[in-house]
Amino acid sequence: MKKLVILAHPNIEDSKINKRWKQELLQYPDKITIHEIYKEYPDWNIDVLKEQKLIETYDSIIFQFPLYWYSYPPLLKKWLDDVFTHGWSYGSKGHKLKGKKLGIAMSIGDKKDNYLPSGSVKFTVDEVIAPFKATAVHVGAVSLPYFAIFGASYQASDEDINQSAKDYIKYIFDHK
């Protein structure tokens, strides 16, 4: 079954990591569909029915984005708010996401050690992404472990980024 990647980067052309990940994803057109919401909705007017129909055709959906202020980029948050509606994704009549696998792939600017209780952030990545995991539970989906590369802002070498692209593909295909 093909995988759907919801790519949410407001400036993908200037991104080292998300751009490289996209290049790697493009090597699997028969297995991975990339849906770039910043390109699809530059005016932020989301076609909810179109997005819902798209999601319904996939069992596995990965949200790819840079971590912004310990959260999603703003258009992805709006996309989730608009698309995951009552009566479609949850409620007495809506369970279209039930059993679907939802994962996230993030580029994180800071060092991994800072995402420990003893680190400068004071929260783990799992704590930071708790709203995503709670959303998955609420809609009856399966929340996959996250995939991330740390040091995106200053530490990640080209070698690290290239390896992360290969690891990202493995992550996608390991979660069937």
C-alpha positions in Angstrom: 0.0 0.0 0.0 1.3 3.5 -0.9 2.2 5.8 1.9 1.1 9.5 2.1 3.5 12.1 3.2 1.9 15.4 4.2 4.8 17.8 3.7 4.4 21.0 5.6 7.4 23.3 5.2 6.8 27.0 4.5 10.0 27.4 2.6 11.1 24.0 1.3 13.6 25.5 -1.3 15.7 27.0 1.5 15.6 23.9 3.7 18.6 21.6 3.8 16.9 18.7 5.6 13.3 18.7 4.5 14.4 19.4 0.9 16.8 16.4 1.0 14.1 14.2 2.6 11.8 15.2 -0.2 14.4 14.3 -2.8 14.7 10.9 -1.3 10.9 10.4 -1.2 10.7 11.3 -4.8 12.7 8.2 -5.6 9.7 6.0 -4.7 6.8 7.4 -6.8 5.0 4.1 -6.9 5.1 3.6 -3.1 5.0 7.2 -1.6 2.7 10.1 -2.5 4.0 13.5 -1.4 1.4 16.2 -0.7 2.9 19.6 -0.1 0.3 21.7 1.7 2.2 25.0 1.5 2.4 24.7 -2.3 -1.2 23.4 -2.5 -2.6 26.1 -0.3 -0.6 29.3 -0.6 -3.7 31.3 0.3 -4.4 29.0 3.3 -7.9 28.2 1.9 -8.0 24.4 2.4 -10.3 22.3 0.3 -11.5 20.1 3.2 -13.4 17.5 1.2 -10.5 17.1 -1.2 -8.1 16.5 1.7 -10.5 14.1 3.4 -10.9 12.0 0.2 -7.1 12.0 -0.2 -6.6 10.7 3.3 -9.2 8.1 3.0 -7.2 6.3 0.3 -4.2 5.7 2.5 -3.6 3.5 5.5 -0.4 5.2 6.5 0.1 8.9 6.7 3.4 10.7 7.7 3.4 14.4 8.6 6.8 15.8 7.7 7.8 19.3 9.0 10.4 21.3 10.8 9.6 21.7 14.5 8.6 25.3 15.0 8.5 26.7 18.6 7.9 23.2 19.9 4.9 22.6 17.6 3.8 22.3 14.0 4.2 24.9 11.3 1.0 27.1 11.4 -0.5 25.9 8.1 -0.2 22.2 9.3 -2.1 23.2 12.5 -4.8 24.9 10.4 -4.9 21.9 8.1 -5.5 19.5 11.0 -8.1 21.8 12.5 -9.9 22.1 9.2 -9.6 18.5 7.9 -10.1 16.4 11.1 -13.7 17.4 11.5 -16.4 16.1 13.7 -18.6 13.7 11.8 -15.6 12.7 9.6 -12.7 11.8 11.9 -14.5 11.5 15.2 -17.9 11.7 16.8 -20.8 9.3 16.7 -20.8 9.0 12.9 -17.2 9.8 11.9 -14.4 7.4 12.2 -12.6 7.7 8.8 -9.2 7.7 10.5 -9.8 4.7 12.7 -7.0 2.2 12.4 -4.9 4.4 10.1 -1.3 4.8 11.1 -0.2 8.4 11.7 3.5 9.3 12.1 5.6 12.4 12.1 9.0 13.1 10.7 10.6 16.3 12.0 13.7 18.3 11.6 14.6 19.7 15.0 17.0 22.6 15.2 18.4 21.9 18.7 20.7 19.2 20.0 19.1 15.9 21.1 20.6 16.3 24.6 18.5 19.5 25.1 15.3 17.4 24.8 15.9 15.6 28.1 14.5 16.6 31.5 18.0 17.7 32.4 18.5 19.6 29.0 17.8 23.2 28.3 14.3 22.5 26.8 13.4 20.5 29.9 10.9 18.4 27.9 11.4 15.3 25.8 10.3 15.2 22.2 7.5 12.7 23.2 6.2 15.4 25.6 6.5 18.1 23.0 4.5 16.1 20.5 1.8 15.0 23.0 -0.9 16.9 21.2 -0.2 14.9 18.0 -0.4 11.6 19.9 -3.6 12.7 21.7 -5.1 13.6 18.4 -4.3 10.2 17.0 -5.9 8.5 20.0 -9.0 10.8 19.8 -9.6 9.9 16.1 -8.9 6.2 16.6 -5.7 6.1 14.7 -2.4 4.4 15.6 0.3 6.9 16.6 3.6 5.7 15.2 6.9 6.6 16.9 8.3 9.8 15.6 11.3 10.1 13.3 13.6 13.1 13.7 17.0 14.6 13.0 18.4 16.9 15.6 20.8 19.8 15.1 19.1 21.0 12.0 19.9 24.6 12.7 23.6 24.3 13.0 25.1 20.8 13.7 23.8 18.4 11.0 26.5 17.8 8.4 25.8 16.9 4.8 26.7 13.3 5.7 24.2 13.3 8.6 21.5 14.7 6.4 22.1 12.2 3.7 22.0 9.3 6.2 18.9 10.7 7.8 17.2 10.6 4.3 18.0 6.9 4.0 16.8 6.3 7.6 13.6 8.2 6.9 12.8 5.9 4.0 13.5 2.9 6.2 11.2 4.4 8.9 8.4 4.8 6.4 8.6 1.3 5.0 9.2 -0.4 8.4 5.8 0.9 9.6 3.4 -1.1 7.5 
